[in-house]
């Protein structure tokens, strides 16, 4: 199923739009909803959405500003705009940002279904092209996995997720996860933890405090950091720090 994010400031419309059609029938699943563009961007840091459906006019950050920011951040999700206004400037700006469709309220179920079918076709083509490229080249993903590993080693202290990297490198998240596992013998999450734990051990050995170390290697939850560290080294970081 392709994952969908609905961004709309009115709760009633958000819920009504999600119930407008049987999304799963057309290959999509409502993964999340957001009340404005800022919230939507926060969600995109944690998860990749294949399709973003957004209202044009919202408080704090409107739909066009959201799309512009997405493109600046190289988030290539497909986009459908909802609007109660037949405005040429809105439509022209939407085209500029590569929006798939511009639907006027009240939304026609037939028009929405037609838009989803077109988007699903493009997404299927994109996935097929990736798989074809890999079949032809043997495993370029020797290359893509090397790129991911290099990125993690430089950015392990930041918020990193497989969905974010899939978006960055233009791969399907599920496919990329399987490929990484096949190539490296470990899941992406385990690899990220491994890199972070190696750096944590180095910092603790150098005399850094446990709480500072946790933050420096990308963990905001100290208890979670301690559990992961103990799983790797057999002792909690506090003991590791003291014995060094």
Secondary structure, DSSP 4 states (H G I P E B T S, - for coil): -EEEEEE-S-HHHHHHHHTSS-GGGGTEEEEEEESSHHHHHHHHHH---SEEEEES--SSS-HHHHHHHHHHTT---EEEEEES---HHHHHHHHHTT-SEEEESSPPHHHHHHHHHHHHHHHHHHHHHHHHHHHHHS-THHHHHHHHHHHHHHHTTS---HHHHHHHHT--HHHHHHHHHHHHSS-HHHHHHHHHHHHHHHHHHTT--HHHHHHHTT-S-HHHHHHHHHHHHSS-HHHHHHH-
